[in-house]
Amino acid sequence: MSARRRWGLAALLFALILIIATFPMRLALNLSGATDAGISARDVRGSVWSGELVDPRLGALPLGTVRASLSPLALLGGGVDLAFSRADDRLGALAGRLHGSNPRGISDVSGTTSISGGLGMIPIDTIRFEGATVRFDGAGKCASAAGRIQLAVTAPIAGLDLSRGLSGPLTCAKGRAQAALASQSGMERLTLLFDGDGAYRAQFAINVDSDPAMAGALAVLGFKPGPGGFVLATSGRF
């Protein structure tokens, strides 16, 4: 190969790198179908290498303003692989990856965010991720799940203090992602099942230890007697 040809290839490679490095994050997200993957933001700034998403949401989960970068290799294949991080004194740290291509979902997410509207009648306020991974295939079935989550119940339920939350592992169960959570005492348990379309079903069980006053208070809130104590079942969409 002649020196002139080598210089020409080097110049072409440099031009491609420059184009990719300065390609707008907003345009890249639009072209890659990020909206179809449930990713939205009030504003998108910067390039694919170093961008900023202002008030982004993953479904019903507000992420706060995050720094973000897209994988060029995923973009070339028509997919989304977005690394994000947030360092906020008020909201706390949050970091991980969002995947818009098959299998879509999140991976290696750690940190805390709020849940808009809670889980129906269950007053969940925040969710804490601990190395959480949940990904779904093209049919919306759970392809992989790992790590743990913790849900904080800030509103009082019949006098119970659940401010320390309920925590447990993430797994796949019969095509759905499942979080089997329990309080520190083990007296309160919440099983959350959800699919790739954002539909969820939650069952919250509280063991009242034959306390008639507590049983009465829970019945007023919609709990019904069951094998695991008093149970409240709800469903909806993230």
C-alpha positions in Angstrom: 0.0 0.0 0.0 1.4 3.4 -1.0 2.0 6.1 1.5 -0.6 8.3 -0.2 -3.2 5.5 0.1 -2.4 5.0 3.8 -2.7 8.7 4.5 -6.1 8.7 2.6 -7.4 5.8 4.8 -6.1 7.5 7.9 -7.9 10.7 7.0 -11.1 8.8 6.3 -10.9 7.0 9.6 -10.3 10.3 11.4 -13.3 11.8 9.7 -15.5 8.9 10.7 -14.3 9.2 14.3 -15.0 12.9 14.3 -18.5 12.5 12.9 -19.3 9.8 15.6 -17.8 11.8 18.4 -19.8 14.9 17.6 -23.1 13.2 16.5 -25.9 14.7 18.5 -27.3 12.6 21.4 -30.9 13.8 20.6 -30.7 12.6 17.0 -29.1 9.3 17.9 -31.8 8.5 20.4 -34.6 9.4 17.9 -33.0 7.3 15.2 -32.4 4.3 17.5 -36.0 4.0 18.7 -35.3 4.9 22.3 -38.9 6.0 22.8 -40.2 2.6 21.9 -37.9 1.2 24.6 -39.7 3.5 27.2 -36.9 6.1 27.4 -38.0 9.8 27.4 -36.5 13.1 28.5 -37.6 16.7 28.8 -34.4 17.8 26.9 -31.3 16.0 25.4 -28.0 17.8 25.1 -24.5 17.0 23.8 -23.0 14.3 21.7 -23.3 10.5 21.8 -19.9 10.4 23.6 -20.8 13.0 26.3 -24.4 13.9 26.5 -26.9 15.0 29.2 -30.5 13.9 29.6 -32.6 16.4 31.5 -35.4 14.8 33.6 -35.3 11.5 31.7 -37.8 8.7 32.6 -37.7 5.0 32.1 -41.4 4.3 32.0 -42.7 5.6 35.3 -39.3 5.9 36.9 -37.9 9.4 37.0 -34.1 9.3 36.8 -33.2 12.9 37.5 -30.8 14.7 35.2 -28.0 12.3 34.1 -24.8 12.2 32.2 -25.0 9.7 29.4 -23.1 8.1 26.5 -24.3 5.8 23.7 -22.4 2.8 22.4 -21.4 3.5 18.8 -21.3 -0.2 18.0 -24.9 -0.6 19.2 -26.0 2.4 17.2 -24.5 0.9 14.0 -26.6 -2.2 14.6 -29.7 -0.1 15.1 -29.9 -0.6 18.9 -29.6 1.4 22.1 -26.9 0.8 24.7 -26.8 3.9 27.0 -24.6 4.2 30.0 -25.9 6.8 32.5 -24.8 8.2 35.8 -26.1 10.8 38.3 -24.3 12.5 41.1 -26.8 14.6 43.0 -26.6 15.7 46.6 -30.4 15.8 46.9 -31.4 12.7 44.9 -28.3 10.6 45.6 -26.2 8.7 43.2 -27.6 6.5 40.4 -25.8 4.7 37.6 -26.2 1.8 35.1 -27.1 1.0 31.6 -30.3 1.1 29.5 -30.8 -1.3 26.6 -33.3 -0.6 23.9 -32.5 -3.6 21.7 -33.3 -7.2 22.1 -33.0 -8.1 24.9 -34.1 -4.7 26.2 -34.1 -3.4 29.8 -31.5 -2.3 32.3 -28.3 -3.8 33.6 -25.9 -3.1 36.5 -28.1 -0.4 38.0 -27.3 0.9 41.5 -28.8 3.8 43.3 -32.1 5.3 44.3 -35.1 6.8 42.4 -38.7 7.5 43.1 -41.8 5.6 41.8 -44.4 7.8 40.3 -47.8 6.9 41.8 -46.4 3.9 43.8 -47.9 0.5 43.1 -51.6 1.2 42.9 -53.0 0.9 46.5 -49.6 0.0 47.9 -47.9 3.4 48.8 -44.4 2.7 47.6 -42.3 5.9 47.5 -38.8 5.0 46.4 -36.9 2.1 44.9 -33.2 1.3 45.5 -31.3 -0.8 43.0 -28.3 -2.9 44.0 -26.6 -4.2 40.9 -30.0 -4.7 39.3 -30.4 -6.3 35.9 -33.7 -7.0 34.2 -33.9 -7.7 30.4 -36.8 -8.8 28.2 -36.9 -10.5 24.8 -38.8 -9.4 21.7 -42.0 -11.1 23.1 -41.8 -9.1 26.3 -40.8 -12.2 28.4 -38.0 -12.0 31.0 -34.7 -13.1 29.5 -32.5 -12.4 32.5 -32.7 -10.9 36.0 -30.2 -10.4 38.8 -29.3 -8.2 41.7 -31.6 -6.8 44.3 -34.1 -4.0 44.9 -35.4 -2.3 48.0 -38.8 -0.6 48.1 -39.5 2.0 50.8 -43.1 2.4 52.1 -43.2 5.8 53.6 -46.9 6.1 54.3 -48.1 4.4 57.5 -50.1 1.2 57.0 -52.3 0.4 60.0 -49.5 1.8 62.3 -46.7 -0.3 60.9 -43.3 1.3 60.4 -42.0 0.1 57.0 -39.6 3.1 56.4 -36.7 0.7 56.3 -38.3 -0.9 53.3 -38.7 -4.4 51.9 -35.9 -5.9 50.0 -35.1 -9.0 48.0 -33.6 -10.5 44.8 -34.7 -10.1 41.2 -35.3 -13.3 39.2 -37.3 -14.6 36.2 -40.4 -16.5 36.9 -42.6 -18.0 34.2 -41.7 -15.4 31.7 -42.0 -12.4 34.0 -39.5 -10.6 36.1 -40.1 -11.2 39.8 -39.0 -9.4 43.0 -39.7 -11.4 46.2 -39.3 -8.8 48.9 -39.5 -9.0 52.7 -39.1 -6.6 55.6 -36.3 -7.0 58.2 -38.7 -8.8 60.5 -40.0 -11.1 57.8 -43.6 -10.3 58.9 -44.3 -8.2 55.8 -43.8 -9.6 52.3 -44.3 -8.2 48.9 -44.2 -10.1 45.6 -43.9 -8.0 42.5 -44.2 -9.5 39.0 -43.9 -7.5 35.8 -43.3 -8.0 32.1 -41.6 -6.2 29.2 -44.6 -4.1 28.4 -44.7 -2.6 31.9 -47.7 -4.4 33.2 -47.3 -5.5 36.9 -49.0 -7.5 39.5 -48.2 -7.0 43.2 -49.2 -8.9 46.3 -48.5 -7.5 49.7 -49.0 -9.9 52.7 -48.8 -8.9 56.4 -48.7 -11.4 59.2 -50.8 -9.8 62.0 -50.1 -12.5 64.7 -53.8 -12.9 65.5 -54.0 -9.2 66.5 -57.7 -8.3 66.1 -57.1 -4.6 66.2 -54.4 -4.8 63.5 -56.6 -7.2 61.4 -59.5 -4.7 61.6 -57.3 -1.8 60.5 -55.9 -3.8 57.6 -59.4 -4.8 56.5 -60.4 -1.1 56.3 -57.5 -0.5 53.9 -58.6 -3.3 51.6 -56.5 -6.2 52.9 -58.2 -9.6 52.9 -57.4 -12.6 55.0 -55.3 -15.2 53.3 -52.8 -18.1 54.1 -49.9 -15.7 54.6 -51.8 -13.2 56.8 -53.7 -10.3 55.4 -53.2 -9.8 51.7 -53.6 -6.8 49.4 -53.3 -7.5 45.7 -53.0 -4.8 43.0 -52.1 -4.5 39.3 -51.3 -1.8 36.9 -48.7 -0.5 34.4 -45.4 1.3 35.1 
